[in-house]
């Protein structure tokens, strides 16, 4: 909601903290090597609120490559 972006890393216990955020709507995106990216949008933070967002990362999917022989069809 503010256009502001902030990054952090978790501690050994997997916890993360973003102190002093302004009340508005936020998006959380989490990335780690070997895992799928986690994204949640529309998180509303109210004034004087401590908000917990639990995140479970899933093991990343195998990347697939699709090869399509031939050339694209011409537009009519």
Secondary structure, 3 states (H helix, E strand, C coil): CCCCCCCCCCCCCCCCCCCCCCCEEEEEEECCCCECCEEEEEEEECCCCCCCCCCCCCECCCCCCCCCCCCCCCCC
